[in-house]
């Protein structure tokens, strides 16, 4: 069993897919879902899309072609978009249209010719978000089989060149397996929030932000570093108070067990711990927040000051919400137009005489490495043209 038959079989097993359900949908189906959406919901998605697109376009405009002089000529790079992007959007407990906007809009702004959105169940709000984002195709399956479909293709569905977007452990494992066959953005784990606070931080705000992270799922990791010892007592009481009226309390209460509250001796120590943790999201709710933020080296996204809720990043104030987790912010950046671009370098030699010193160095280094054909290839471009 392979190709389309395999995708259908796995979709029936894992996605509550019926044999006569479509595997893919076109732009018309996405448009119909958009037209049927509640007008208020539609407007909110449109406004978020505009903000995401504006930020992505600013990023794209900041990345420029390069031309510089080299001995005897010039070199540089051009910027080439990837042809086909696959954008995964989870749909476990709830559909996540925000992830569709974050991934597909960014791919479109980068210049991808084909943008595919994949999400199990083809929820109407997810389809509507795909329409707003300008997706070309919608793959109605999820999990590892969605990742395999985008990586390898099947009858009637062409493979993608890069796959992006968050997902559960099975999706992440599948992305790791196909990495190298296609490009991927990152291997993302459970979502994280670290709050760095001092005595000026409002406990109600701290609790609200921790719970906003905790309600993602039972694997989420809400964390608090504070220089105020009293917070350790007050935060527990405030969390319980807010949990009392929270519809997602069961999930949030369980994920709170994954996190911690740590009292730091100083802001300096808190910064050091934060950089060691390299969290996905870092809120700084402390006096001098901007100055503290300037000292942070490792974080997926930084939210500066008490007014800057992390949830603003989740729902599209501009920067992408697909961010590195599990301390990978030490070496990994969040999703951006760069994930859909290639910097292709070029060299052009017009004056071989001016290039002679480089040719001499090339021949010497080729001899050092025992690669005589390399030496001959350089030599033939000098006055001593015999190999």
Buried (B, 14 or more C-beta within 10 A) or exposed (E): EEBBEBBBBBBBEBBEBEEEBEBBBEBEBBBBBBEEBEEEBBEBBBEBBBBBBEBBBEBBEEBEEEEEEBBBBEBBBEBEBBBBBBBBBBBEEEBBBBBBBBBBBBBBBBBBEBBBBBBBBBBBBBBBBBBBBBBBBBBBBBBBBBBBBBBBBBEEBEBBBBBBBBBBEBBBEBBEEBBEEBBBBBBBBBBBBBBBBBEEBEBEBBBBBBBBBBBBBBBBBBBBBBBBEEBEEBBBEBBEEBBEEBEBBEBBBBBBEBBEBEBBEEBEBBBBBBBEBBBBBBBBBBEEBEEBBEEBEBBBBBBBBBEBBBBBBBBBBBBBBBBBBBBBBBEBBBBBBBBBBEEEEEEEBEEBEBBBEBBEEBBEEBEEEEEEEBBBBBBEBBEEEEE
